[in-house]
Amino acid sequence: MIFAYDTEVALVSAAALINTAEATPDSLSTLAELDVFVQEQQFSGSRTHDEAELRAVRRMRGQLRAIWTAGEDEAAELVNQLLAQAKALPQLVKHDQWDWHLHATTPAAPLALRMGTEAAMGLVDVIRSKELERLRICAADDCEAVLIDLSKNRSRRYCDTGNCGNRANVAAYRRRKAGSAA
């Protein structure tokens, strides 16, 4: 494990949120899709279940994507903005199946703020550890999805949104076969 468990969960969840915009069609365009995403990512706390909440979450993913592609100084500034937006006050909490971990907002804070703050708290560790190169864009030519490389040897190149790695490997295999047949 490179980062604390809750940090890795927050980073993977942030990448998943960003990547909802990369799906065709957008996989976070309805309240029902937001409900599924929140359940899959195990976000706790209050919900309004309205269009305003959906719009706020969709805006949050844009803010997070900007951090994914920023340099260190800009990323730190953007993370600080997210934390300030939420008036973050880190606290150790234990709930549901989760052992002790950090929350920086109250359970009553709006969903988008909780999502952004959780991601920001994970990104704090990425920046402090000088590991921004672990925040990547998928290496597939036809994909703009993001990923967090949590491998020990920093070798992850493809996202989880489709079969990007498999498609790239098949294409490379076919090129090799075509070259050896010629």
Buried (B, 14 or more C-beta within 10 A) or exposed (E): EBBEEBBBBBBBBBBBBBBBBBBEEEBBBEBEBBEEBBEEBEBEBEBEEEEEBBEBBBEBBEBBBBBBEBEEEEBBEBBEBBBEBBEBEEEEBEEEEBEEBBBBBBEEBBBBBBBBBBBBBBBBBBBEEEBBEBBBBBBBEEBBBBBBBBEEEEEBBBBBBBEBBEBBEEEEEEEEEEEEEE
